[in-house]
């Protein structure tokens, strides 16, 4: 027994180094390469934003006298002050153009986005959970409409709005969005398809109707998808330049933020005013950055197509 025990102990000690050798992991070359490329790509994406941010705090004298980009500027907030104090819009409409553009952009964007999201959500609920004649045919027609490029109807749409005497004015930017969007409805329907039908049956037994089920069950469970679509719609409306340029030209009181940022080089055209241009760009990006920071959790959940599965 003692010999066997000694043999067992010695064999265990002999196998220990082999086990250690087996546990050694290879250097993760693929992961290092992958993360290195991702870091470089991130730096590449944020590099333009970094240069804009640095330039916005660079004095005009330093920009004019320097022969290359100023990486270590003499910090100043004068460009941000000039946006709100020396803007030509102050004399014309009594308010800095950046502030006026932000206010106009917010109400012109939020109204159609919120109402349109509600309409798209109700339509998605109907297509997903309500049985009615012709549902599949109507849904197929909407999918076919999604295939057509909207740019092909730009001139026709403009002529139509002129015939309605909506131009110049804000109605072309607001009214169409109130009816929702096919893409938004399609996305929400896919999300709602993953919600259990058993919950709806139980709700009907408890006496809930169409609107009760939508507001008390469908909307809370699909909230991440609604928030994701809200962010997409808000960013699209916030950055909408061409539509505003077509229908709001010649109306200073209705200038949007995108139009103002497009005019900034004309409003401030002196040598060294690039710091003012960059300061306006930073102010324009700030609301979107704040929105994403607040909503990123729900945004990621909505895009990931989460939801209660059957």
C-alpha positions as CSV (number, residue, x, y, z in Angstrom):
1,X,0.0,0.0,0.0
2,X,2.9,2.3,0.9
3,X,4.6,1.7,-2.4
4,X,1.4,2.3,-4.3
5,X,0.8,5.5,-2.4
6,X,4.3,6.7,-3.1
7,X,3.9,5.8,-6.7
8,X,0.7,7.7,-6.9
9,X,2.2,10.8,-5.3
10,X,5.2,10.8,-7.5
11,X,3.1,10.3,-10.6
12,X,1.0,13.2,-9.5
13,X,4.0,15.5,-9.2
14,X,5.2,14.3,-12.6
15,X,1.9,15.2,-14.3
16,X,1.6,18.6,-12.6
17,X,4.1,20.3,-14.9
18,X,2.4,18.8,-17.9
19,X,-0.9,20.1,-16.7
20,X,0.6,23.6,-16.3
21,X,1.9,23.4,-19.8
22,X,-1.5,22.5,-21.1
23,X,-3.1,25.4,-19.3
24,X,-0.9,28.0,-20.9
25,X,-2.9,30.0,-23.3
26,X,-1.6,31.3,-26.6
27,X,-1.2,35.0,-27.0
28,X,-4.5,36.4,-28.4
29,X,-3.1,37.8,-31.7
30,X,-6.4,38.0,-33.4
31,X,-8.0,39.9,-30.5
32,X,-5.1,42.3,-30.2
33,X,-5.3,43.1,-34.0
34,X,-9.1,43.4,-33.8
35,X,-9.0,45.8,-30.8
36,X,-6.2,47.8,-32.3
37,X,-8.2,48.3,-35.6
38,X,-11.3,49.3,-33.6
39,X,-9.3,51.9,-31.6
40,X,-7.7,53.3,-34.7
41,X,-11.1,53.5,-36.4
42,X,-12.6,55.2,-33.4
43,X,-9.8,57.8,-33.4
44,X,-10.3,58.3,-37.1
45,X,-14.0,58.9,-36.6
46,X,-13.6,61.4,-33.7
47,X,-10.6,63.2,-35.1
48,X,-12.7,65.8,-37.1
49,X,-14.8,66.4,-34.0
50,X,-11.6,66.9,-31.9
51,X,-10.2,69.5,-34.4
52,X,-13.6,71.4,-34.4
53,X,-13.7,71.4,-30.6
54,X,-10.1,72.6,-30.3
55,X,-10.5,75.3,-32.9
56,X,-13.7,76.6,-31.2
57,X,-11.5,77.6,-28.2
58,X,-8.6,79.1,-30.3
59,X,-8.3,82.9,-30.4
60,X,-8.6,84.5,-33.9
61,X,-5.2,86.1,-33.6
62,X,-3.6,82.7,-33.1
63,X,-5.4,81.2,-36.1
64,X,-4.3,84.0,-38.4
65,X,-0.7,84.0,-37.3
66,X,-0.2,80.2,-37.2
67,X,0.9,78.4,-40.4
68,X,-0.6,75.1,-39.3
69,X,-3.3,73.7,-37.1
70,X,-3.1,74.9,-33.5
71,X,-3.1,71.9,-31.2
72,X,-2.4,73.8,-28.0
73,X,-4.4,77.1,-28.2
74,X,-4.6,79.9,-25.8
75,X,-7.9,79.0,-24.3
76,X,-10.7,81.5,-25.0
77,X,-14.6,81.5,-25.0
78,X,-14.8,84.6,-27.1
79,X,-16.1,82.7,-30.2
80,X,-19.0,81.5,-28.2
81,X,-19.8,85.0,-27.0
82,X,-19.6,86.4,-30.5
83,X,-22.3,84.0,-31.7
84,X,-24.8,85.5,-29.3
85,X,-23.7,89.1,-29.4
86,X,-22.6,90.0,-32.9
87,X,-25.0,88.0,-35.0
88,X,-26.9,89.8,-37.8
89,X,-30.1,88.0,-36.8
90,X,-30.2,90.0,-33.6
91,X,-30.9,93.2,-35.6
92,X,-33.3,91.5,-38.0
93,X,-35.5,89.3,-35.7
94,X,-34.3,90.4,-32.3
95,X,-32.7,87.1,-31.3
96,X,-29.4,85.3,-32.1
97,X,-29.7,83.1,-35.1
98,X,-28.3,80.1,-33.3
99,X,-30.9,80.3,-30.5
100,X,-33.8,81.1,-33.0
101,X,-32.7,78.2,-35.2
102,X,-32.6,75.8,-32.2
103,X,-36.1,76.8,-31.0
104,X,-37.6,76.5,-34.5
105,X,-35.8,73.2,-35.1
106,X,-37.2,71.7,-31.8
107,X,-40.9,72.5,-32.4
108,X,-40.7,71.8,-36.1
109,X,-39.1,68.4,-35.4
110,X,-40.8,67.2,-32.2
111,X,-44.4,67.8,-33.3
112,X,-44.3,65.6,-36.4
113,X,-41.9,63.0,-34.8
114,X,-44.1,62.5,-31.7
115,X,-47.5,62.5,-33.5
116,X,-46.1,60.4,-36.4
117,X,-44.5,57.9,-34.0
118,X,-47.9,57.5,-32.3
119,X,-49.7,56.9,-35.7
120,X,-47.0,54.5,-36.8
121,X,-47.2,52.6,-33.5
122,X,-51.0,52.2,-33.7
123,X,-50.6,51.0,-37.3
124,X,-47.9,48.5,-36.3
125,X,-50.2,47.2,-33.5
126,X,-53.0,46.8,-35.9
127,X,-50.9,44.9,-38.5
128,X,-49.3,42.8,-35.9
129,X,-52.1,41.7,-33.6
130,X,-55.5,42.6,-35.2
131,X,-57.1,40.4,-37.7
132,X,-59.0,42.1,-40.5
133,X,-59.7,41.5,-44.2
134,X,-57.0,42.6,-46.6
135,X,-54.3,43.0,-43.9
136,X,-51.6,41.2,-45.8
137,X,-52.5,43.0,-49.1
138,X,-52.3,46.4,-47.4
139,X,-49.0,45.5,-45.8
140,X,-47.6,44.3,-49.1
141,X,-48.6,47.5,-50.8
142,X,-46.7,49.5,-48.1
143,X,-43.6,47.4,-48.5
144,X,-43.7,48.1,-52.3
145,X,-44.0,51.8,-51.6
146,X,-40.9,51.6,-49.5
147,X,-38.9,50.4,-52.5
148,X,-39.6,53.7,-54.5
149,X,-36.9,56.4,-53.8
150,X,-38.5,59.5,-52.3
151,X,-36.0,61.7,-54.1
152,X,-37.8,60.8,-57.4
153,X,-40.9,62.6,-56.2
154,X,-39.1,65.8,-54.9
155,X,-40.1,68.1,-57.8
156,X,-43.7,66.7,-57.9
157,X,-44.0,67.2,-54.1
158,X,-42.7,70.8,-54.4
159,X,-45.2,71.6,-57.1
160,X,-48.0,70.1,-55.0
161,X,-47.1,72.3,-52.0
162,X,-46.9,75.4,-54.2
163,X,-50.4,74.7,-55.5
164,X,-51.6,74.4,-51.9
165,X,-49.9,77.8,-51.2
166,X,-47.8,76.3,-48.4
167,X,-44.6,77.8,-49.7
168,X,-42.8,79.6,-48.2
169,X,-43.9,78.2,-44.8
170,X,-43.5,75.5,-42.2
171,X,-46.4,73.3,-43.3
172,X,-44.4,71.1,-45.7
173,X,-42.0,70.3,-42.9
174,X,-44.7,69.4,-40.4
175,X,-47.9,68.0,-42.0
176,X,-46.4,65.0,-43.9
177,X,-44.7,63.7,-40.7
178,X,-47.9,63.7,-38.8
179,X,-49.1,60.7,-40.7
180,X,-46.2,58.5,-39.6
181,X,-43.7,56.6,-41.7
182,X,-43.8,53.2,-43.4
183,X,-40.2,52.3,-42.2
184,X,-41.1,53.2,-38.6
185,X,-44.3,51.1,-38.8
186,X,-42.4,48.2,-40.3
187,X,-39.8,48.2,-37.5
188,X,-42.4,48.5,-34.7
189,X,-44.5,45.7,-36.2
190,X,-41.4,43.4,-36.2
191,X,-40.9,44.2,-32.5
192,X,-44.6,43.8,-31.6
193,X,-44.7,40.4,-33.3
194,X,-42.4,39.1,-30.6
195,X,-44.8,40.1,-27.8
196,X,-46.9,37.2,-26.5
197,X,-50.5,36.9,-27.8
198,X,-51.3,35.3,-24.5
199,X,-50.9,38.7,-22.8
200,X,-53.4,40.3,-25.1
201,X,-55.9,37.5,-24.6
202,X,-55.6,37.9,-20.9
203,X,-56.1,41.7,-21.2
204,X,-59.2,41.2,-23.3
205,X,-60.6,38.9,-20.6
206,X,-60.0,41.6,-18.1
207,X,-62.1,44.0,-20.2
208,X,-59.4,46.0,-22.0
209,X,-60.2,47.3,-25.5
210,X,-58.1,48.3,-28.4
211,X,-56.7,51.5,-26.8
212,X,-56.4,50.0,-23.4
213,X,-54.3,47.1,-24.7
214,X,-52.1,49.5,-26.8
215,X,-51.4,52.0,-24.0
216,X,-51.2,49.5,-21.0
217,X,-49.5,46.5,-22.7
218,X,-48.1,47.1,-26.2
219,X,-46.5,50.5,-25.6
220,X,-44.8,49.7,-22.3
221,X,-43.4,46.4,-23.7
222,X,-42.3,48.0,-26.9
223,X,-40.9,51.2,-25.3
224,X,-37.3,50.5,-26.3
225,X,-38.4,50.2,-29.9
226,X,-40.4,53.5,-29.7
227,X,-37.4,55.3,-28.2
228,X,-35.1,54.0,-30.8
229,X,-37.4,55.2,-33.6
230,X,-37.9,58.5,-31.8
231,X,-34.1,59.0,-31.8
232,X,-33.9,58.2,-35.5
233,X,-36.7,60.5,-36.4
234,X,-35.5,63.3,-34.2
235,X,-31.9,63.2,-35.6
236,X,-33.3,63.1,-39.1
237,X,-35.5,66.1,-38.5
238,X,-32.8,67.9,-36.5
239,X,-30.4,67.6,-39.4
240,X,-32.9,68.2,-42.2
241,X,-31.3,70.8,-44.4
242,X,-32.6,70.3,-48.0
243,X,-36.3,70.4,-47.1
244,X,-35.8,73.5,-44.9
245,X,-33.8,75.2,-47.7
246,X,-36.6,74.5,-50.3
247,X,-39.6,75.7,-48.2
248,X,-38.2,78.2,-45.7
249,X,-36.0,80.4,-47.9
250,X,-36.7,84.1,-47.4
251,X,-38.3,83.5,-44.0
252,X,-35.7,84.6,-41.4
253,X,-38.2,84.1,-38.5
254,X,-38.5,80.4,-39.4
255,X,-34.8,79.7,-39.9
256,X,-33.8,76.3,-38.6
257,X,-30.5,75.3,-37.0
258,X,-29.3,73.5,-40.1
259,X,-30.0,76.6,-42.2
260,X,-28.2,78.8,-39.7
261,X,-25.2,76.6,-39.7
262,X,-25.2,76.7,-43.5
263,X,-25.1,80.5,-43.4
264,X,-22.5,80.8,-40.6
265,X,-19.6,81.3,-43.1
266,X,-21.5,84.2,-44.7
267,X,-22.5,85.8,-41.4
268,X,-19.0,85.6,-40.0
269,X,-16.7,86.0,-43.0
270,X,-13.6,87.7,-41.6
271,X,-10.2,86.2,-41.5
272,X,-9.8,84.1,-38.4
273,X,-13.6,83.5,-38.0
274,X,-13.2,79.8,-38.3
275,X,-13.2,79.6,-34.5
276,X,-16.8,81.0,-34.6
277,X,-17.8,78.5,-37.3
278,X,-16.5,75.7,-35.1
279,X,-18.1,77.1,-32.0
280,X,-21.5,77.1,-33.8
281,X,-20.9,73.5,-34.9
282,X,-20.2,72.4,-31.4
283,X,-23.3,74.1,-30.1
284,X,-25.3,72.4,-32.8
285,X,-24.0,69.0,-32.0
286,X,-24.4,69.3,-28.2
287,X,-28.2,68.6,-28.0
288,X,-27.8,65.3,-30.0
289,X,-24.9,64.2,-27.8
290,X,-26.9,64.9,-24.7
291,X,-30.0,63.0,-26.2
292,X,-27.9,60.0,-27.0
293,X,-26.2,59.9,-23.6
294,X,-29.6,60.0,-21.9
295,X,-31.4,57.5,-24.2
296,X,-28.5,55.1,-25.1
297,X,-29.7,52.3,-22.9
298,X,-33.2,52.2,-24.5
299,X,-31.7,52.9,-28.0
300,X,-29.5,49.9,-27.9
301,X,-32.3,47.7,-26.6
302,X,-34.6,48.9,-29.3
303,X,-32.1,48.3,-32.1
304,X,-31.3,44.9,-30.7
305,X,-34.9,43.9,-31.3
306,X,-35.5,42.8,-27.8
307,X,-39.0,42.0,-26.5
308,X,-40.9,39.3,-24.8
309,X,-40.9,36.2,-26.9
310,X,-43.6,33.6,-27.0
